[in-house]
Amino acid sequence: MDNDAIKIEELKLIIKNLLSLRQNLINILIVLISGVIGVCFMPNNILKFVLIGIGLLYIAIFGKNLHQTEEKINNYLFEKRREL
């Protein structure tokens, strides 16, 4: 195999792993968002607001991670492909 074929296979593997990571992050966000919405139906007490705050924090963290993963995918798909 020549060097370009090895780079292409490596690129395919990286993109496949990033797509898998993106799907996992989307699933985590779905569970977190539905959990925070479910906590909203609890009776008003301090635990409710603590859980909502923690849930929103994790939603922000995983949302940022999802955005960074999307940027990496776009980088590999559009920037690296031009180099080959």
A tleap script that builds the chain and sets N, CA, C and O, in Angstrom:
source leaprc.protein.ff14SB
mol = sequence {
  NMET ASP ASN ASP ALA ILE LYS ILE GLU GLU
  LEU LYS LEU ILE ILE LYS ASN LEU LEU SER
  LEU ARG GLN ASN LEU ILE ASN ILE LEU ILE
  VAL LEU ILE SER GLY VAL ILE GLY VAL CYS
  PHE MET PRO ASN ASN ILE LEU LYS PHE VAL
  LEU ILE GLY ILE GLY LEU LEU TYR ILE ALA
  ILE PHE GLY LYS ASN LEU HIE GLN THR GLU
  GLU LYS ILE ASN ASN TYR LEU PHE GLU LYS
  ARG ARG GLU CLEU
}
set mol.1.N position { 0.843 -1.190 0.000 }
set mol.1.CA position { 0.000 0.000 0.000 }
set mol.1.C position { 0.879 1.241 0.000 }
set mol.1.O position { 1.921 1.289 0.654 }
set mol.2.N position { 0.446 2.210 -0.726 }
set mol.2.CA position { 1.210 3.448 -0.732 }
set mol.2.C position { 0.750 4.362 0.399 }
set mol.2.O position { -0.209 4.070 1.113 }
set mol.3.N position { 1.446 5.448 0.534 }
set mol.3.CA position { 1.239 6.356 1.660 }
set mol.3.C position { -0.156 6.991 1.628 }
set mol.3.O position { -0.769 7.179 2.679 }
set mol.4.N position { -0.663 7.323 0.436 }
set mol.4.CA position { -1.986 7.951 0.337 }
set mol.4.C position { -3.098 6.995 0.769 }
set mol.4.O position { -4.064 7.412 1.408 }
set mol.5.N position { -2.964 5.732 0.425 }
set mol.5.CA position { -3.982 4.759 0.808 }
set mol.5.C position { -4.014 4.588 2.322 }
set mol.5.O position { -5.086 4.444 2.910 }
set mol.6.N position { -2.859 4.602 2.948 }
set mol.6.CA position { -2.799 4.493 4.410 }
set mol.6.C position { -3.438 5.713 5.060 }
set mol.6.O position { -4.160 5.582 6.048 }
set mol.7.N position { -3.178 6.896 4.515 }
set mol.7.CA position { -3.783 8.120 5.054 }
set mol.7.C position { -5.297 8.092 4.910 }
set mol.7.O position { -6.017 8.528 5.809 }
set mol.8.N position { -5.783 7.583 3.786 }
set mol.8.CA position { -7.224 7.525 3.559 }
set mol.8.C position { -7.875 6.567 4.549 }
set mol.8.O position { -8.924 6.886 5.108 }
set mol.9.N position { -7.282 5.410 4.775 }
set mol.9.CA position { -7.831 4.457 5.735 }
set mol.9.C position { -7.801 5.015 7.155 }
set mol.9.O position { -8.741 4.816 7.925 }
set mol.10.N position { -6.731 5.706 7.496 }
set mol.10.CA position { -6.634 6.333 8.814 }
set mol.10.C position { -7.708 7.400 8.971 }
set mol.10.O position { -8.327 7.510 10.029 }
set mol.11.N position { -7.929 8.176 7.934 }
set mol.11.CA position { -8.942 9.223 7.952 }
set mol.11.C position { -10.338 8.621 8.101 }
set mol.11.O position { -11.167 9.156 8.838 }
set mol.12.N position { -10.603 7.517 7.412 }
set mol.12.CA position { -11.903 6.852 7.536 }
set mol.12.C position { -12.133 6.375 8.968 }
set mol.12.O position { -13.232 6.518 9.503 }
set mol.13.N position { -11.112 5.817 9.577 }
set mol.13.CA position { -11.236 5.324 10.951 }
set mol.13.C position { -11.474 6.470 11.928 }
set mol.13.O position { -12.301 6.349 12.831 }
set mol.14.N position { -10.769 7.564 11.760 }
set mol.14.CA position { -10.953 8.728 12.639 }
set mol.14.C position { -12.368 9.273 12.505 }
set mol.14.O position { -13.016 9.577 13.507 }
set mol.15.N position { -12.848 9.398 11.274 }
set mol.15.CA position { -14.197 9.928 11.047 }
set mol.15.C position { -15.241 8.979 11.626 }
set mol.15.O position { -16.219 9.429 12.223 }
set mol.16.N position { -15.047 7.679 11.459 }
set mol.16.CA position { -15.981 6.702 12.012 }
set mol.16.C position { -16.043 6.823 13.535 }
set mol.16.O position { -17.131 6.775 14.110 }
set mol.17.N position { -14.904 6.977 14.190 }
set mol.17.CA position { -14.874 7.129 15.649 }
set mol.17.C position { -15.538 8.432 16.084 }
set mol.17.O position { -16.254 8.458 17.085 }
set mol.18.N position { -15.308 9.504 15.345 }
set mol.18.CA position { -15.928 10.784 15.689 }
set mol.18.C position { -17.446 10.730 15.508 }
set mol.18.O position { -18.184 11.308 16.306 }
set mol.19.N position { -17.912 10.049 14.477 }
set mol.19.CA position { -19.356 9.915 14.280 }
set mol.19.C position { -19.989 9.091 15.402 }
set mol.19.O position { -21.100 9.385 15.842 }
set mol.20.N position { -19.286 8.071 15.857 }
set mol.20.CA position { -19.772 7.269 16.976 }
set mol.20.C position { -19.824 8.111 18.249 }
set mol.20.O position { -20.790 8.032 19.008 }
set mol.21.N position { -18.799 8.907 18.481 }
set mol.21.CA position { -18.779 9.803 19.636 }
set mol.21.C position { -19.923 10.804 19.563 }
set mol.21.O position { -20.573 11.081 20.571 }
set mol.22.N position { -20.172 11.345 18.377 }
set mol.22.CA position { -21.263 12.301 18.211 }
set mol.22.C position { -22.603 11.666 18.546 }
set mol.22.O position { -23.430 12.282 19.218 }
set mol.23.N position { -22.824 10.441 18.084 }
set mol.23.CA position { -24.081 9.757 18.369 }
set mol.23.C position { -24.247 9.507 19.865 }
set mol.23.O position { -25.344 9.660 20.403 }
set mol.24.N position { -23.167 9.125 20.535 }
set mol.24.CA position { -23.235 8.919 21.988 }
set mol.24.C position { -23.543 10.220 22.714 }
set mol.24.O position { -24.333 10.226 23.658 }
set mol.25.N position { -22.938 11.314 22.293 }
set mol.25.CA position { -23.204 12.609 22.928 }
set mol.25.C position { -24.647 13.047 22.715 }
set mol.25.O position { -25.270 13.604 23.619 }
set mol.26.N position { -25.174 12.800 21.532 }
set mol.26.CA position { -26.574 13.150 21.268 }
set mol.26.C position { -27.492 12.346 22.181 }
set mol.26.O position { -28.444 12.893 22.738 }
set mol.27.N position { -27.218 11.058 22.340 }
set mol.27.CA position { -28.037 10.227 23.229 }
set mol.27.C position { -27.956 10.704 24.672 }
set mol.27.O position { -28.970 10.739 25.369 }
set mol.28.N position { -26.764 11.072 25.128 }
set mol.28.CA position { -26.606 11.582 26.490 }
set mol.28.C position { -27.389 12.876 26.671 }
set mol.28.O position { -28.042 13.073 27.696 }
set mol.29.N position { -27.325 13.750 25.684 }
set mol.29.CA position { -28.064 15.008 25.781 }
set mol.29.C position { -29.567 14.769 25.827 }
set mol.29.O position { -30.277 15.452 26.565 }
set mol.30.N position { -30.058 13.821 25.058 }
set mol.30.CA position { -31.489 13.512 25.078 }
set mol.30.C position { -31.913 13.058 26.477 }
set mol.30.O position { -32.938 13.500 26.996 }
set mol.31.N position { -31.126 12.184 27.074 }
set mol.31.CA position { -31.450 11.688 28.419 }
set mol.31.C position { -31.380 12.820 29.443 }
set mol.31.O position { -32.253 12.931 30.304 }
set mol.32.N position { -30.349 13.657 29.353 }
set mol.32.CA position { -30.212 14.761 30.307 }
set mol.32.C position { -31.354 15.762 30.183 }
set mol.32.O position { -31.916 16.195 31.189 }
set mol.33.N position { -31.694 16.127 28.960 }
set mol.33.CA position { -32.767 17.107 28.755 }
set mol.33.C position { -34.097 16.555 29.253 }
set mol.33.O position { -34.857 17.256 29.921 }
set mol.34.N position { -34.377 15.291 28.923 }
set mol.34.CA position { -35.638 14.716 29.402 }
set mol.34.C position { -35.641 14.576 30.925 }
set mol.34.O position { -36.689 14.713 31.556 }
set mol.35.N position { -34.481 14.305 31.518 }
set mol.35.CA position { -34.400 14.228 32.977 }
set mol.35.C position { -34.650 15.568 33.639 }
set mol.35.O position { -35.345 15.644 34.652 }
set mol.36.N position { -34.088 16.626 33.075 }
set mol.36.CA position { -34.311 17.966 33.642 }
set mol.36.C position { -35.776 18.360 33.501 }
set mol.36.O position { -36.350 18.960 34.410 }
set mol.37.N position { -36.379 18.027 32.369 }
set mol.37.CA position { -37.808 18.321 32.197 }
set mol.37.C position { -38.630 17.524 33.208 }
set mol.37.O position { -39.591 18.044 33.774 }
set mol.38.N position { -38.261 16.275 33.433 }
set mol.38.CA position { -38.970 15.455 34.423 }
set mol.38.C position { -38.835 15.996 35.827 }
set mol.38.O position { -39.784 15.928 36.608 }
set mol.39.N position { -37.672 16.533 36.165 }
set mol.39.CA position { -37.464 17.107 37.501 }
set mol.39.C position { -38.335 18.346 37.692 }
set mol.39.O position { -38.699 18.673 38.822 }
set mol.40.N position { -38.665 19.024 36.629 }
set mol.40.CA position { -39.517 20.217 36.738 }
set mol.40.C position { -40.894 19.883 37.310 }
set mol.40.O position { -41.566 20.767 37.842 }
set mol.41.N position { -41.325 18.624 37.211 }
set mol.41.CA position { -42.638 18.226 37.719 }
set mol.41.C position { -42.597 17.801 39.187 }
set mol.41.O position { -43.623 17.416 39.747 }
set mol.42.N position { -41.429 17.869 39.808 }
set mol.42.CA position { -41.330 17.569 41.237 }
set mol.42.C position { -41.922 18.721 42.050 }
set mol.42.O position { -42.000 19.852 41.569 }
set mol.43.N position { -42.336 18.428 43.279 }
set mol.43.CA position { -42.810 19.525 44.133 }
set mol.43.C position { -41.665 20.506 44.430 }
set mol.43.O position { -40.493 20.131 44.439 }
set mol.44.N position { -42.025 21.733 44.665 }
set mol.44.CA position { -41.017 22.764 44.910 }
set mol.44.C position { -40.306 22.524 46.236 }
set mol.44.O position { -40.908 22.569 47.309 }
set mol.45.N position { -39.015 22.269 46.126 }
set mol.45.CA position { -38.135 22.202 47.293 }
set mol.45.C position { -36.716 22.458 46.793 }
set mol.45.O position { -36.489 22.605 45.592 }
set mol.46.N position { -35.790 22.509 47.701 }
set mol.46.CA position { -34.414 22.864 47.352 }
set mol.46.C position { -33.778 21.797 46.463 }
set mol.46.O position { -32.964 22.122 45.600 }
set mol.47.N position { -34.138 20.530 46.663 }
set mol.47.CA position { -33.575 19.444 45.863 }
set mol.47.C position { -33.918 19.606 44.385 }
set mol.47.O position { -33.095 19.322 43.514 }
set mol.48.N position { -35.125 20.060 44.112 }
set mol.48.CA position { -35.553 20.268 42.724 }
set mol.48.C position { -34.635 21.265 42.027 }
set mol.48.O position { -34.177 21.016 40.912 }
set mol.49.N position { -34.369 22.373 42.668 }
set mol.49.CA position { -33.564 23.413 42.042 }
set mol.49.C position { -32.094 23.017 41.943 }
set mol.49.O position { -31.408 23.414 41.001 }
set mol.50.N position { -31.610 22.247 42.898 }
set mol.50.CA position { -30.236 21.744 42.831 }
set mol.50.C position { -30.094 20.783 41.652 }
set mol.50.O position { -29.132 20.872 40.888 }
set mol.51.N position { -31.043 19.871 41.504 }
set mol.51.CA position { -30.990 18.899 40.404 }
set mol.51.C position { -31.127 19.584 39.046 }
set mol.51.O position { -30.459 19.198 38.087 }
set mol.52.N position { -31.981 20.588 38.962 }
set mol.52.CA position { -32.113 21.329 37.700 }
set mol.52.C position { -30.810 22.047 37.375 }
set mol.52.O position { -30.373 22.044 36.224 }
set mol.53.N position { -30.188 22.660 38.371 }
set mol.53.CA position { -28.915 23.351 38.157 }
set mol.53.C position { -27.814 22.402 37.698 }
set mol.53.O position { -27.067 22.706 36.767 }
set mol.54.N position { -27.720 21.255 38.357 }
set mol.54.CA position { -26.711 20.262 37.963 }
set mol.54.C position { -27.000 19.751 36.558 }
set mol.54.O position { -26.086 19.595 35.748 }
set mol.55.N position { -28.270 19.492 36.273 }
set mol.55.CA position { -28.644 19.015 34.935 }
set mol.55.C position { -28.309 20.022 33.851 }
set mol.55.O position { -27.797 19.651 32.795 }
set mol.56.N position { -28.593 21.295 34.100 }
set mol.56.CA position { -28.273 22.332 33.113 }
set mol.56.C position { -26.772 22.474 32.914 }
set mol.56.O position { -26.310 22.739 31.805 }
set mol.57.N position { -26.014 22.297 33.987 }
set mol.57.CA position { -24.558 22.343 33.879 }
set mol.57.C position { -24.050 21.218 32.976 }
set mol.57.O position { -23.236 21.452 32.083 }
set mol.58.N position { -24.529 20.015 33.210 }
set mol.58.CA position { -24.100 18.886 32.377 }
set mol.58.C position { -24.580 19.025 30.933 }
set mol.58.O position { -23.873 18.634 30.005 }
set mol.59.N position { -25.770 19.575 30.740 }
set mol.59.CA position { -26.256 19.817 29.374 }
set mol.59.C position { -25.319 20.781 28.657 }
set mol.59.O position { -24.991 20.575 27.489 }
set mol.60.N position { -24.887 21.832 29.349 }
set mol.60.CA position { -23.961 22.791 28.738 }
set mol.60.C position { -22.622 22.144 28.415 }
set mol.60.O position { -22.054 22.392 27.351 }
set mol.61.N position { -22.116 21.321 29.321 }
set mol.61.CA position { -20.821 20.666 29.100 }
set mol.61.C position { -20.895 19.719 27.909 }
set mol.61.O position { -20.037 19.762 27.028 }
set mol.62.N position { -21.913 18.867 27.878 }
set mol.62.CA position { -22.019 17.911 26.778 }
set mol.62.C position { -22.398 18.596 25.469 }
set mol.62.O position { -22.005 18.136 24.397 }
set mol.63.N position { -23.154 19.686 25.543 }
set mol.63.CA position { -23.468 20.448 24.337 }
set mol.63.C position { -22.217 21.060 23.733 }
set mol.63.O position { -22.042 21.051 22.514 }
set mol.64.N position { -21.349 21.590 24.579 }
set mol.64.CA position { -20.081 22.148 24.093 }
set mol.64.C position { -19.210 21.056 23.487 }
set mol.64.O position { -18.588 21.262 22.445 }
set mol.65.N position { -19.164 19.890 24.140 }
set mol.65.CA position { -18.393 18.766 23.632 }
set mol.65.C position { -18.939 18.295 22.287 }
set mol.65.O position { -18.169 17.943 21.393 }
set mol.66.N position { -20.264 18.286 22.143 }
set mol.66.CA position { -20.877 17.911 20.865 }
set mol.66.C position { -20.502 18.906 19.777 }
set mol.66.O position { -20.211 18.512 18.647 }
set mol.67.N position { -20.507 20.175 20.107 }
set mol.67.CA position { -20.131 21.204 19.130 }
set mol.67.C position { -18.675 21.033 18.688 }
set mol.67.O position { -18.369 21.149 17.501 }
set mol.68.N position { -17.788 20.759 19.633 }
set mol.68.CA position { -16.380 20.552 19.291 }
set mol.68.C position { -16.202 19.302 18.420 }
set mol.68.O position { -15.372 19.288 17.510 }
set mol.69.N position { -16.970 18.275 18.697 }
set mol.69.CA position { -16.900 17.059 17.883 }
set mol.69.C position { -17.376 17.333 16.469 }
set mol.69.O position { -16.782 16.845 15.507 }
set mol.70.N position { -18.442 18.109 16.335 }
set mol.70.CA position { -18.932 18.482 15.003 }
set mol.70.C position { -17.866 19.270 14.233 }
set mol.70.O position { -17.672 19.059 13.036 }
set mol.71.N position { -17.184 20.171 14.928 }
set mol.71.CA position { -16.126 20.937 14.265 }
set mol.71.C position { -14.991 20.024 13.811 }
set mol.71.O position { -14.446 20.214 12.723 }
set mol.72.N position { -14.626 19.034 14.631 }
set mol.72.CA position { -13.573 18.096 14.243 }
set mol.72.C position { -13.995 17.280 13.024 }
set mol.72.O position { -13.200 17.058 12.110 }
set mol.73.N position { -15.252 16.836 13.019 }
set mol.73.CA position { -15.746 16.068 11.872 }
set mol.73.C position { -15.680 16.906 10.613 }
set mol.73.O position { -15.203 16.439 9.578 }
set mol.74.N position { -16.153 18.134 10.689 }
set mol.74.CA position { -16.103 19.014 9.517 }
set mol.74.C position { -14.669 19.284 9.091 }
set mol.74.O position { -14.378 19.355 7.897 }
set mol.75.N position { -13.781 19.433 10.049 }
set mol.75.CA position { -12.373 19.663 9.734 }
set mol.75.C position { -11.802 18.479 8.964 }
set mol.75.O position { -11.138 18.656 7.943 }
set mol.76.N position { -12.064 17.270 9.458 }
set mol.76.CA position { -11.532 16.095 8.777 }
set mol.76.C position { -12.185 15.883 7.420 }
set mol.76.O position { -11.517 15.471 6.472 }
set mol.77.N position { -13.468 16.156 7.315 }
set mol.77.CA position { -14.153 15.909 6.045 }
set mol.77.C position { -13.769 16.916 4.969 }
set mol.77.O position { -13.613 16.546 3.805 }
set mol.78.N position { -13.616 18.171 5.336 }
set mol.78.CA position { -13.417 19.197 4.315 }
set mol.78.C position { -11.982 19.689 4.204 }
set mol.78.O position { -11.525 19.988 3.101 }
set mol.79.N position { -11.270 19.781 5.302 }
set mol.79.CA position { -9.895 20.294 5.256 }
set mol.79.C position { -8.913 19.200 4.890 }
set mol.79.O position { -8.089 19.395 3.998 }
set mol.80.N position { -8.977 18.055 5.553 }
set mol.80.CA position { -8.014 16.995 5.327 }
set mol.80.C position { -8.190 16.372 3.941 }
set mol.80.O position { -7.221 15.917 3.333 }
set mol.81.N position { -9.421 16.354 3.450 }
set mol.81.CA position { -9.665 15.755 2.141 }
set mol.81.C position { -8.981 16.570 1.046 }
set mol.81.O position { -8.554 16.017 0.032 }
set mol.82.N position { -8.879 17.865 1.247 }
set mol.82.CA position { -8.200 18.713 0.261 }
set mol.82.C position { -6.705 18.420 0.203 }
set mol.82.O position { -6.069 18.570 -0.840 }
set mol.83.N position { -6.153 17.996 1.352 }
set mol.83.CA position { -4.722 17.712 1.406 }
set mol.83.C position { -4.376 16.451 0.636 }
set mol.83.O position { -3.254 16.316 0.147 }
set mol.84.N position { -5.332 15.512 0.519 }
set mol.84.CA position { -5.036 14.239 -0.143 }
set mol.84.C position { -5.084 14.344 -1.626 }
set mol.84.O position { -4.858 13.355 -2.323 }
savepdb mol mol.pdb
quit
